């Protein structure tokens, strides 16, 4: 193994591939780095898209000493020991914290004076958006940059560089598979190439023996991947069982990641079926969990069961349209105050269970209508129940049931 991922790490910004929206020549960060005044940065995005590479490159260009930490095993004592070396030094230093979203509040608070005083450059990386796990104080002292999966053009450029450095006899199918199966992950592509460099003649079968299915998660620029996934969803939405199974088979035969397919099915179960059959979401979620533990070839059966079920379900997009209607209303400035009787401090709240399960009271200060009722599938049963309770108790009763009514008075 040649460790291609390390061998091809860029030595300057011009050699860095991808993420032009972050580090392109017209971006502020690009000029900050050239001016040797980079801000504290946190990079987040999928694996193999250049987060750690860019952090290392920044420090190398600024000639900063850097120490690496992983938040899953982070110890403040280790960080303090590293910083102590540069307390009275003319050299500047940086710390890189991987999976930074896992830092607890105490660990984050320790970083605050360091970041504020500029004693050290703090760089972080995460495969998930750390916005909601970082404190406001941390976020106010740094910039969050979202990295995207590398495009086909990015991967092709990197692959060509690798083959110039380490020539390898690849046929056109193998060349394409290295790119298309890597799902925008440069490290994954280079590691797969690395594993076959010493083989005299590399074939598609050789590569598939090492990586039997694609790592793709919708990031490919090729039309085939997107079109097949779209055709599967539209066929299920259209209740065509045979077409749904056919497009599933096309995806499976093409080595599509079963977890990618399952995630699309979970979305469809809520967006296109919803409460017309609430069990659809349960089955789709179970499918997603199952295929994450079980690979091909068995996952094809689990996916097929789910696809047939979803295609056979009654369809409703009530939930999808309702939440979008509410969000659109809010975006247009429809911000209603919370009804006074349901505020935590209110003594006028009526606890429905004290009245047999339902009591009429105001929950909005102004009537709104976002949910458009239908009689599709189980939605009919839900609407019949709503009609029943509203008819039985159109007005708030004056005396609640006596079973511990007072205990819920202030809830």
C-alpha positions in Angstrom: 0.0 0.0 0.0 1.3 3.4 -1.0 -0.9 5.5 1.3 -2.1 7.6 -1.7 -4.3 9.8 0.5 -1.2 11.1 2.2 1.0 11.2 -0.9 -1.5 13.4 -2.8 -2.2 15.9 0.0 -1.9 19.4 -1.5 1.1 21.5 -0.6 -0.6 24.8 -1.4 -4.1 26.3 -1.9 -3.8 25.9 -5.7 -3.4 22.2 -5.4 -6.5 21.8 -3.2 -9.3 20.1 -5.1 -13.0 21.0 -4.5 -14.8 23.2 -2.0 -14.5 26.3 -4.3 -17.4 27.9 -2.4 -15.1 27.9 0.7 -11.6 28.2 -0.5 -11.9 29.5 -4.1 -9.7 32.4 -5.1 -12.5 34.9 -4.7 -13.5 33.8 -1.2 -12.7 35.7 2.0 -11.1 32.6 3.7 -8.7 32.2 0.8 -7.5 35.8 1.2 -7.4 35.5 5.0 -5.0 32.5 4.7 -2.8 34.4 2.2 -2.7 37.3 4.6 -1.9 35.0 7.5 -5.0 36.1 9.4 -7.3 33.1 9.3 -10.2 33.0 11.7 -11.1 30.1 13.9 -12.8 27.6 11.6 -15.0 24.6 12.0 -15.4 22.4 8.9 -18.3 19.9 8.6 -19.4 17.6 5.9 -19.2 14.0 4.7 -16.0 11.9 5.0 -13.2 12.3 2.4 -14.1 15.8 1.2 -11.0 17.7 2.5 -11.8 18.9 6.0 -8.6 17.6 7.7 -6.6 18.3 4.6 -7.5 22.0 4.5 -6.8 22.3 8.3 -3.3 20.8 7.9 -2.7 23.0 4.8 -3.6 26.2 6.6 -1.2 25.4 9.4 1.6 24.4 7.0 1.2 27.6 5.0 1.3 29.7 8.2 4.1 27.6 9.7 2.0 27.0 12.8 2.8 24.0 15.1 -0.4 21.9 15.3 -1.6 19.2 17.6 -4.5 16.9 16.8 -7.3 15.8 19.1 -10.4 13.7 18.8 -13.4 14.8 20.8 -14.4 11.2 21.5 -11.3 10.8 23.7 -10.6 14.5 24.4 -8.7 15.4 27.6 -8.2 18.9 28.7 -4.9 18.0 30.4 -3.5 17.0 27.0 -4.5 20.3 25.5 -3.2 22.3 28.4 0.2 20.5 28.1 0.4 21.3 24.4 -0.5 25.0 25.0 2.0 25.3 27.8 4.9 24.7 25.4 4.0 27.9 23.5 3.0 30.1 26.4 6.1 32.3 26.2 7.2 31.3 22.7 7.4 33.4 19.5 6.0 30.5 17.6 2.2 30.3 17.0 0.3 27.1 17.4 -3.0 25.6 16.3 -5.2 22.8 17.6 -7.3 20.6 15.4 -10.3 18.9 17.1 -12.0 16.1 15.1 -15.6 15.3 15.7 -15.8 18.7 17.6 -19.5 18.4 18.0 -18.9 15.8 20.8 -17.2 18.3 23.1 -19.1 18.8 26.3 -20.0 22.2 27.7 -17.0 22.4 30.1 -14.6 21.5 27.3 -16.1 24.2 25.1 -15.9 26.8 27.8 -12.1 26.1 28.2 -11.6 27.1 24.6 -13.4 30.4 24.9 -10.6 32.6 26.4 -8.0 30.9 24.1 -10.1 31.7 21.1 -10.9 35.2 22.3 -7.2 36.1 23.1 -5.9 34.7 19.8 -3.3 32.6 21.7 -4.0 29.7 19.4 -5.8 29.0 16.2 -8.7 26.6 16.8 -9.7 24.4 13.9 -12.4 21.7 14.1 -14.1 19.1 11.9 -17.2 17.1 12.1 -19.2 14.7 9.8 -22.4 16.2 11.2 -23.6 19.8 11.4 -22.3 21.0 14.8 -24.5 24.1 15.0 -26.8 22.8 17.6 -24.2 21.1 19.8 -21.8 24.0 20.0 -22.6 26.8 22.5 -23.5 30.2 21.3 -20.2 31.5 22.7 -18.2 29.1 20.6 -20.2 29.9 17.5 -19.7 33.6 17.9 -15.9 33.2 17.9 -15.6 31.1 14.8 -16.9 30.4 11.4 -18.7 27.2 10.3 -18.1 26.0 6.8 -20.1 23.2 5.2 -18.1 20.9 2.9 -19.8 19.2 0.0 -19.1 15.7 -1.4 -16.5 16.0 -4.2 -17.9 16.2 -7.7 -17.1 13.8 -10.5 -14.8 16.4 -12.0 -13.0 16.8 -8.7 -12.5 13.0 -8.3 -11.4 12.6 -11.9 -8.7 15.3 -11.4 -7.5 13.6 -8.3 -7.5 10.1 -9.8 -5.5 11.4 -12.8 -2.9 12.8 -10.4 -2.7 9.5 -8.6 -2.2 7.6 -11.8 0.5 10.0 -12.9 2.3 9.4 -9.7 1.7 5.6 -9.6 0.8 4.3 -13.1 -1.7 1.4 -13.1 -3.3 -0.5 -15.9 -7.0 0.4 -15.6 -9.6 -0.4 -18.3 -12.4 2.2 -18.8 -14.9 0.3 -16.6 -12.5 0.2 -13.7 -11.6 3.8 -14.1 -15.3 4.8 -14.0 -16.1 2.5 -11.1 -13.3 4.1 -9.0 -15.0 7.4 -9.4 -18.7 6.5 -9.4 -18.6 4.1 -6.5 -16.8 6.5 -4.2 -19.8 8.8 -3.5 -17.7 12.0 -3.5 -15.2 10.6 -1.0 -11.6 11.2 -2.2 -10.1 9.0 0.6 -12.4 6.1 -0.3 -11.4 6.3 -4.0 -7.7 6.6 -3.3 -7.8 3.7 -0.8 -9.5 1.5 -3.3 -6.9 2.4 -6.0 -4.2 1.9 -3.5 -5.4 -1.7 -2.8 -5.0 -2.7 -6.5 -1.8 -0.8 -7.5 0.4 -4.0 -7.3 -2.0 -6.0 -9.4 -0.8 -6.5 -13.0 -4.2 -6.1 -14.6 -7.0 -4.5 -12.7 -10.6 -5.4 -13.8 -14.0 -4.2 -12.7 -14.5 -7.6 -10.9 -11.3 -7.0 -8.9 -12.6 -3.7 -7.7 -16.1 -5.0 -6.9 -14.6 -7.9 -4.9 -13.1 -5.1 -2.6 -16.1 -2.8 -2.8 -19.3 -4.7 -3.7 -21.6 -1.7 -3.6 -21.4 2.0 -4.2 -20.8 4.5 -1.4 -23.0 6.9 -3.3 -25.5 8.9 -1.4 -27.0 11.0 -4.1 -23.9 13.1 -4.8 -23.0 11.8 -8.2 -23.3 14.1 -11.1 -24.2 11.2 -13.4 -27.9 11.2 -14.5 -28.3 7.4 -14.1 -28.1 7.3 -10.3 -30.5 10.2 -9.8 -32.9 9.1 -12.5 -33.2 5.5 -11.2 -33.8 6.7 -7.6 -36.4 9.2 -8.9 -38.1 6.6 -11.0 -38.3 4.2 -8.0 -39.9 6.9 -5.8 -42.4 8.0 -8.5 -43.4 4.4 -9.2 -44.1 3.7 -5.5 -46.0 7.0 -5.3 -48.0 5.9 -8.4 -48.8 2.5 -6.8 -47.2 0.6 -9.6 -45.8 -2.5 -7.8 -44.1 -4.0 -10.8 -42.4 -0.8 -11.9 -41.3 -0.2 -8.3 -39.7 -3.6 -8.1 -38.0 -3.1 -11.5 -36.3 0.2 -10.5 -35.3 -1.3 -7.2 -33.7 -4.2 -9.0 -31.9 -1.7 -11.3 -30.5 0.1 -8.3 -29.5 -3.1 -6.6 -27.9 -4.5 -9.7 -25.9 -1.3 -10.1 -24.4 -1.7 -6.7 -26.4 1.1 -5.1 -25.8 1.5 -1.3 -28.8 -0.2 0.4 -28.8 2.4 3.1 -29.3 5.1 0.6 -32.3 3.3 -0.9 -33.8 2.7 2.6 -33.4 6.4 3.5 -35.4 7.4 0.4 -38.1 4.9 1.4 -38.4 6.4 4.9 -38.9 9.9 3.4 -41.5 8.6 1.0 -43.4 6.7 3.7 -44.1 10.0 5.5 -44.3 12.4 2.5 -46.5 10.3 0.2 -48.4 7.9 2.5 -48.4 9.5 5.9 -51.4 8.9 8.1 -53.3 7.2 5.2 -51.3 4.2 6.6 -49.2 5.2 9.7 -47.5 1.7 9.7 -45.7 2.6 6.4 -43.3 4.8 8.3 -42.7 2.1 10.9 -41.9 -0.5 8.2 -39.7 1.8 6.3 -37.8 2.8 9.4 -37.3 -0.9 10.4 -36.1 -1.5 6.8 -33.5 1.3 7.2 -32.3 -0.2 10.5 -32.2 -3.7 9.1 -30.1 -3.0 6.0 -27.7 -1.0 8.1 -26.8 -4.3 9.8 -27.3 -6.7 6.8 -25.5 -6.2 3.5 -26.2 -7.6 0.1 -27.4 -10.0 -1.1 -29.9 -10.4 1.7 -30.7 -6.7 1.9 -32.4 -6.9 -1.5 -35.2 -9.0 0.0 -35.8 -6.6 2.9 -35.9 -3.6 0.5 -38.2 -5.5 -1.9 -40.7 -6.3 1.0 -40.7 -2.6 1.9 -41.1 -1.4 -1.7 -44.0 -3.7 -2.4 -45.8 -2.6 0.8 -45.3 1.1 0.2 -46.4 0.8 -3.4 -49.6 -1.0 -2.2 -50.5 1.6 0.4 -53.1 4.3 0.0 -51.4 7.6 -0.6 -51.7 10.9 1.1 -49.5 14.0 1.2 -51.5 15.7 3.9 -48.6 16.0 6.4 -46.2 17.2 3.7 -48.6 20.0 2.5 -49.6 20.9 6.1 -46.1 21.6 7.4 -45.1 23.5 4.2 -48.3 25.6 4.5 -47.5 26.4 8.1 -43.8 27.2 7.4 -44.9 29.4 4.5 -47.3 31.3 6.7 -44.6 31.9 9.3 -42.2 33.0 6.6 -44.7 35.6 5.5 -44.8 37.0 9.1 -47.8 35.2 10.6 -46.2 35.0 14.1 -49.0 34.5 16.6 -48.5 34.9 20.3 -49.1 31.7 22.3 -52.6 31.4 23.6 -52.5 32.8 27.2 -54.3 29.8 28.7 -51.6 27.3 27.6 -48.6 29.3 28.8 -46.7 27.4 31.6 -47.6 30.1 34.1 -51.4 30.1 33.3 -53.9 28.9 35.9 -56.6 28.7 33.2 -55.3 25.7 31.3 -57.8 22.8 31.1 -56.2 19.4 31.3 -58.0 17.3 28.7 -57.7 14.0 30.7 -59.6 15.6 33.5 -62.5 15.9 31.1 -62.5 12.4 29.7 -59.9 13.0 27.1 -61.1 16.2 25.4 -62.2 19.7 26.3 -62.8 22.6 24.1 -60.3 25.5 24.7 -58.2 27.9 22.6 -54.7 26.8 21.5 -54.2 29.5 18.9 -55.0 33.2 19.4 -56.3 33.3 15.8 -57.9 30.4 13.9 -55.6 28.8 11.3 -56.2 26.1 8.7 -53.1 24.2 7.5 -54.2 20.6 7.6 -56.5 19.8 4.6 -58.6 16.8 5.6 -59.0 13.8 3.3 -60.7 10.4 3.7 -57.7 8.5 2.3 -57.0 5.3 4.2 -56.6 5.6 8.0 -57.0 9.4 7.7 -60.7 8.8 7.5 -60.7 7.1 10.9 -58.7 9.9 12.4 -61.1 12.5 11.0 -64.1 10.5 12.3 -62.6 10.6 15.8 -62.0 14.3 15.6 -65.6 14.9 14.4 -66.9 12.7 17.3 -65.1 14.5 20.1 -65.8 17.9 18.8 -69.5 17.1 18.5 -69.6 15.6 22.0 -67.8 18.5 23.7 -68.2 21.6 21.6 -67.8 23.8 24.7 -65.7 23.5 27.8 -67.6 21.9 30.7 -67.8 23.8 33.9 -67.0 20.8 36.2 -64.3 18.3 35.4 -64.2 14.7 36.4 -63.2 14.4 40.0 -60.4 11.8 39.6 -57.3 13.8 40.6 -58.4 16.8 38.5 -56.7 19.2 40.9 -53.3 17.4 40.5 -53.2 18.4 36.8 -54.6 22.0 37.3 -51.2 23.7 36.7 -49.9 21.5 33.9 
